[in-house]
């Protein structure tokens, strides 16, 4: 009778050990899965950082390009203004000389 009780306890203990082993395996699988997700997240984060840096560089290049385009436009506008002003002054002076 004692042998039967001991066998039952051994069987129950083995079931508990098996249950704990199952839980531990499950936890290990979850840790490995989490590690994989973290690695993927790090890779995506690195890719975003590279993309942000490229975006910043491109934005700065475009800003400089547009600034120079604006400067050129202002210079051309100034030159055209001086020419128009010169023509107007020339017309006014010639009209004044004709009257005199």
Secondary structure, DSSP 4 states (H G I P E B T S, - for coil): -HHHHHHHHHHHHHHHHHHHHHHHHHHHHHHHHHHHHHHHHHHHHHHHHHHHHHHHHHHHHHHHHHHHHHHHHHHHHHHHHHHHHHHHHHHHHHHHHHH-
